[in-house]
């Protein structure tokens, strides 16, 4: 009975301790650097392929969907982490920097249209019903001066 009680108390202690879990800045930086350094691994600059459809179920599975475009990182994708955050260096399109709107061309518009298709235009509203026209005539009795509207 004592080992079971000890395990329960230890489990309770670990649950309470885990709810106030903290990681040092050095550990956060090391973890962040390890992650972003994977982009710099291998030959050449890292890339971000942009595809249609859902992502693969597992990381090792082949990519799925249609390749819409590829963004390329600088040779060194990220600088050193600070406070657990890594900031990307420049990302390029076809080897040229993406400068934020001054070099948008027809290919960019076509790519955006595939990623964010416009919904079909709603059908035009039906024509208004024909107006009901009622004709009235004014009848004036010239002898008595009486007038009445007849309709």
Buried (B, 14 or more C-beta within 10 A) or exposed (E): EEEEEEEEEEEEEEEEEEEEEEEEEEEBBBEBBEEBBEBBEEEEBBBEEBBEEEEEEEEEEEEEEEEBBEBBBBEEBBEEBEEBEBEBEEBBBEEEEBEEEEEEEEEBEEBEEEEEEEEEEEEEEEEEEEEEEEEEEEEEEEEEEEEEEEE
